[in-house]
Structure formats: structure tokens, C-alpha cells
Amino acid sequence: MLVRIDNGQAVSLHGDPAHPVTRGFLCAKVTQYLDRQYSPHRLLYPQKRVGAKGEGRFARISWDEALDTIAERLSGIAQEFGPEAILPYSYAGTMGLLNGAGMDRRFFHRLGASRLDRTICSSTGGAALTASLGFRYAPEPEQFANAKFILAWGANIHGTNVHLWPFIVEARRKGAKLVVIDPVRTRTAALADVHLAIHPGSDLALALALMHVIIAENLQDADYVARYTNGFEQLAARVREWTPSRVADLTGIPADAIVTLAREYATTKPAAIRLNYGIQRSERGGAAVRAVAALATITGSWKHAGGGLQLTTSHAFQFNTAALERPDLQKASPLGRETRVVNMSKLGEALTEITDPPVKAMVVYNSNPAAIAPNQNKVLQGMRRDDLFTVVLEQLQTDTADYADILLPSTTFLEHTDLYRSYGHYFMQLARPALARTGETRSNVEVFRALAHRMGFTDHCFNDSEDDMIRQVLSSGHKFMDGVTLERLDREHWVRLNISPAGEPFVPFAEGAFGTPSSKCELGADALDYVPPVESRFGDEKLRQKYPLELITSKADNAMNSTFGYRDTLDAQTGSLHLCAEDAAGRRISAGDRVRAFNDRGSLTLRAEIDETMRSGVVRIPAVRWAKRAEDGRSANALTSDHLTDMGGGPAFFSCLVEVERCAD
């Protein structure tokens, strides 16, 4: 990214035209980032709570008072209840390594705090790909331009992965076909050659049916299967019963469309699948990802540049994370051992039910759990506890910030040094401060370094500078990191990983070399038995009678989860409920009506949008609204459950049944 500065003020942001992937343009999300940078609501100095939790009333204090208070309270809690009574809560509010998973990890490891299992986004898909492929590698986005068949599965590319879109446009100009599988008619689906509107949570069944057709018609790549996979015979036996006619009812996709898709995908080379995280957010999400990975493998699509499957590229960034995060410091903590792990997707349970020891302090940074965590009512119940000491590091006063006891002002990515990897391409980037600090803001690195000193931690790592930390994290010795140094990053700003010779495409599994113990793709037939989610149209019958609509809380266009929840335009999106004309008519709902969506976990009031993006039986609430902007103080996660997926401990956001009714005038 390039920043244009006039008299010390940033006036515009631009993509770097020399970058092979971003190619000179930014997504609509980040182009508006200066609104956040210069927001009149930007937090400028430390504050302490003076009202009730959730009221959001604070008084200004000094940094010394803030840090002394935090150190004193954390020390007291650790002494009385044990350090595991302290819980860090963070995710990807910054994607920078140093401010996202650097000095903070060192601090909490040395303190002996509970460890956070960061599952809210990608853990299910990551666990699934690791089980099947070993290495979570993927084709380069640039290679999608060479694909002849592109399958976007649960991936709204035009809305949430816009830098891939030009390569797809290029491929289509050369004759490629684009098929989209998504319950919602997204931007991408509207632009596709074919949109298959699948029932939520039935992706595993569809993948099994596609493999049924491919194997029954002998369309698999027999040589690739024989040389580079384990478990094909078991897979063939598994998919035999999953006929297109059986799966048509489960998925809502006609049998003939399933057959056509299977044949076209298997016989068109190169064929690429862009799989996104929507598929994994259901009860059988891990198995669904494994099945799609098996589909890509048995067809031999990995052999071709422009073929294969892309979910994430992040595993190729082989950093020395141990040197950055220092998990060994747990041995120097008062407990002298690895500490307990708390799943972030079960935050409500952690704050209201865990007793050995109970969570008595929470330090939140790079996240907004009051908005983004599932089972919101239970989360807020826990956050309202008077005996819970809460520290929040933030840039704006989010829903979570309203519950803070101490609120600390954070720098933005334009104001501090950090190192960035990608999960959509293979370039890493160093960013130096482009702007002077706003107010009294400090980076996460600085805050946790200062807290370590306040707590009396004398370990040398708490004196490391940002450059020290960058050199440490780059020192992995992995071949992909060869030649990547701080000096080179400072000079070139962004650098491609050493994944293949310059000018040659990265085709990671062309000759097998999977990262599993066998070095083969583990097809995992035993894990691929489909059962409809409990909260679905074919799930628990009694529950379905009460709540007949399947809720999708997919990403809002031009948003990054709750990051831009302060924008009026985004609030208008996330304050709406989309349903089809048939479902609206049966409930006497008209466009623009105030409606109530509800289930056993909670309810919220929204504005009805009736449109062709939805099919019967499915409703959509774009995520994630700042709940305090809603008339009833709730957002879509008041409805979602904290039930976990089958792999990786991720949240089953999209396995959710609700009912909708028109509000009385």
C-alpha cells in the first residue's frame, strides 16, 4: 500500500502498481481507512471506567496510572486465584505479526495466563487441510488466469477477495467457466456462468455426490490417485451410496446439475477451486473441507498450474514463531508448565461457567468479542460481571470497549512498524510508520513491553525492539524463507517467498510431496459421512417446527467483520434481514418493515429486505453489527450458538435456525 501525505496528513491510500497481486488498487474496505485514522471518535488517551459496565462512560487518566493499575490488578488476581484466572482475548484486528502475536504472547506466557485457542475464523478449515494435505499450500492467485474451469465454493470473491477477481476475469476472457456454490446470490454468484444455491451446511453431501459421479464414470486421474493418495478404495466405497438423486434433496441442487458439474470439473484442465471459510462454519464443516480437498486430489488438478484448491496460503510463511512468541517462557511463570487452553468461540461459557480457576481478568486487543463472538447474550452476561477486571486496547470505542475497566488507545497500522504475511498470496511486506502517532496512542508491542517491566519480568526478550523481533521471526531456516531479510524488506517493501524460481509457478503437489506422515494425500473416507446439522431443515424436527428458517450470517460487503461498524453505510447493511418474497409473504412482511428474528438464545430487531439473493427457507443477516447501534442492543450473534464444528474447535455460525415475525406498528 502507498500513502500520499500532504503537510504530515495522509490524504489518500493506493495500491502499489508494481505488486503482482494487488496491482495498484485497494479493496473498498481499505480505501476508506483514513476515515478511521482521522475519526473524531478515535481514542486518544488512557481512560478508566466511571459508569456501569456497558454504559461506556470513562474518565481520562495518565499512562502511568493505567499501567500501574493493570499491573497491580493482574498481580493480585494471579496471587489470589492463580495466573490462569487471567485470559487474553485477541484475533485479527491487526494482521501484523508483531502487534498481533508477538510481545503480547511473550507477556502472557511469562505471566502464566490461560492460553487462548484462536478458533473464531479459520481453525476448522486449517485442521481439515492439515489432516488431508499436511501442508496448507495453494495455487498462486496469479495462476487462476490460466484456469479453464473455476469453482467458487462458499467464496464471494468479488465481495471479499477482490484482488483475485481480475485473474478470474482474465481466465473467463480466455474461455474459462465460473461456477459458484453458495446459499446466497452474492455479488460473485450474480456474475457467474452458473450459481448453485446450496442448502446451508450440506456441502459435504454435495462433494460426496460429485465424487460418486466422477468415480462411477471413471473420470478420476488413476495415475495420480495410485501414486499420491491413501484410501481411494475406501473413498470409492463411501461415495457409492451418495447418488445425485439422493443428494439433490439434501442440497437443493437438482441431480442433473450435480452430474453436469462433476463431469465438467473432472474433464476440464486446469480446474481451480476457490474455497472460502463459509463452508467450514457448520457442524460438519471440517469433513466438508476434507471432501472438497479429496475432490481436487482424485481429479489430479494439483498437477497443473492454475489448478488445485485455494483456501489459504498462510502455511507457506514458515516463520520462527517460537522465537517471536516464546512459549518456553511458561516454564518461568509461577506455574512452571504449559497453561490451560480456553476456546475463544466458547467465551460466554468461559466467563460464566469455568471455575477452576474462574476467569477473573480479561485483556482484549485486536478484537471485539462483544460483537463477534457467538451466543452473544451469554458473552455479555459474563462481561457485565463486577468481579471481572477487563482491559481493552482499541482505536475506537467498540461494544467491547464499553465494558472495559481500563481502556487504552492503540496505534493504527499507519503509525507503527510491523511485518505482514498473506493468506491469499505469497508475498510478505514490511510496513514502517507513515504517520505520526495520534494523541497518546501506543502500539500493542509497546503496551505489553511496558506491562512486562511493570510486572517485574527481567527476561531479555522484553527489551527487544521491533527490528529485533523481525529478525528473530525471519530466522526459521526454512527454504521458503531463504533470502528474506529485514534489510531486503526495508529496501524492497514486499518480497515473494522462495517457493519456486522467479518466473515459474508454484505447483505444490504436482508430484505429490504432501506434508502428511505418508507424504500422500489422506483422503479420509472414514471422516466423510454426512449427517445434516441439528439446526438445519433436515435436522432436529422439533427445533425445526419452532424455528423453520436457516440463518446465514455471512460477511457484509466492503466490511472486515466489526472493524468498520462505526460507518453508517455498514450499519445499514448489518441492520437488515434478507429473505425471499415467498417467506416474506407467508409472514405478512413487506420490504422496509421492522421484523424480529428470534430463537431460544435471543432475538433482535432488524429491517426487512426482500430480494432475489435468497431462496426459500434461508434468511441472511450480514455480519457483524456494533450491537450498541441497534435499537435493542443486539446483533446477529444474539442468535448464533457456541456449538463447535467437527474439527479444529471452530464455531458453527451457519448451523442456526430462527423464526422471523413482523413487529407490531
C-alpha positions, 0 to 999 in steps of 0.5 A: 500500500502507498500513502500520499501525505500532504503537510504530515496528513495522509490524504489518500491510500493506493495500491502499489502498481508494481505488486503482482497481486494487488496491482495498484488498487485497494479493496473498498474496505481499505480505501476508506481507512483514513476515515478511521485514522482521522475519526473524531471518535478515535481514542486518544488517551488512557481512560478508566471506567466511571459508569456501569459496565456497558454504559461506556462512560470513562474518565481520562487518566495518565499512562502511568496510572493505567499501567500501574493499575493493570499491573497491580490488578493482574498481580493480585488476581494471579496471587489470589486465584492463580495466573490462569484466572487471567485470559487474553482475548485477541484475533485479527484486528491487526494482521501484523505479526508483531502487534498481533502475536508477538510481545503480547504472547511473550507477556502472557506466557511469562505471566502464566495466563490461560492460553487462548485457542484462536478458533473464531475464523479459520481453525476448522478449515486449517485442521481439515487441510492439515489432516488431508494435505499436511501442508496448507499450500495453494495455487498462486492467485496469479495462476487462476488466469490460466484456469479453464474451469473455476469453482467458487465454493462458499467464496464471494470473491468479488465481495471479499477477495477482490484482488483475485477477481481480475485473474478470474476475469482474465481466465473467463476472457480466455474461455474459462467457466465460473461456477459458484456454490453458495446459499446466497446470490452474492455479488460473485454468484450474480456474475457467474456462468452458473450459481448453485444455491446450496442448502446451508451446511450440506456441502459435504453431501454435495462433494460426496455426490460429485465424487460418486459421479466422477468415480462411477464414470471413471473420470478420476486421474488413476495415475495420480490417485495410485501414486499420491493418495491413501484410501481411494478404495475406501473413498470409492466405497463411501461415495457409492451410496451418495447418488445425485438423486439422493443428494439433490434433496439434501442440497437443493441442487437438482441431480442433473446439475450435480452430474453436469458439474462433476463431469465438467470439473473432472474433464476440464484442465486446469480446474481451480477451486476457490474455497472460502471459510463459509463452508467450514462454519457448520457442524460438519464443516471440517469433513466438508473441507476434507471432501472438497480437498479429496475432490481436487486430489482424485481429479489430479488438478494439483498437477497443473498450474492454475489448478488445485484448491485455494483456501489459504496460503498462510502455511507457506510463511514458515516463520520462527514463531517460537522465537517471536512468541516464546512459549518456553517462557511458561516454564518461568511463570509461577506455574512452571508448565504449559497453561490451560487452553480456553476456546475463544468461540466458547467465551460466554461459557468461559466467563460464566461457567469455568471455575477452576480457576474462574476467569477473573481478568480479561485483556482484549486487543485486536478484537471485539468479542462483544460483537463477534463472538457467538451466543452473544447474550451469554458473552455479555452476561459474563462481561457485565460481571463486577468481579471481572477486571477487563482491559481493552486496547482499541482505536475506537470505542467498540461494544467491547470497549464499553465494558472495559475497566481500563481502556487504552488507545492503540496505534493504527497500522499507519503509525507503527512498524510491523511485518505482514504475511498473506493468506491469499498470496505469497508475498510478505511486506514490511510496513514502517510508520507513515504517520505520526502517532495520534494523541497518546496512542501506543502500539500493542508491542509497546503496551505489553513491553511496558506491562512486562517491566511493570510486572517485574519480568527481567527476561531479555526478550522484553527489551527487544525492539521491533527490528529485533523481533523481525529478525528473530521471526525471519530466522526459521531456516526454512527454504521458503524463507531463504533470502528474506531479510529485514534489510531486503524488506526495508529496501524492497517493501514486499518480497515473494517467498522462495517457493519456486524460481522467479518466473515459474509457478508454484505447483505444490503437489504436482508430484505429490510431496504432501506434508502428511506422515505418508507424504500422500494425500489422506483422503479420509473416507472414514471422516466423510459421512454426512449427517445434516446439522441439528439446526438445519431443515433436515435436522432436529424436527422439533427445533425445526417446527419452532424455528423453520428458517436457516440463518446465514450470517455471512460477511457484509460487503466492503466490511472486515467483520466489526472493524468498520461498524462505526460507518453508517453505510455498514450499519445499514447493511448489518441492520437488515434481514434478507429473505425471499418474497415467498417467506416474506409473504407467508409472514405478512412482511413487506420490504422496509418493515421492522421484523424480529428474528428470534430463537431460544438464545435471543432475538433482535430487531432488524429491517426487512429486505426482500430480494432475489439473493435468497431462496426459500427457507434461508434468511441472511443477516450480514455480519457483524453489527456494533450491537450498541447501534441497534435499537435493542442492543443486539446483533446477529450473534444474539442468535448464533450458538457456541456449538463447535464444528467437527474439527479444529474447535471452530464455531458453527455460525451457519448451523442456526435456525430462527423464526422471523415475525413482523413487529407490531406498528 
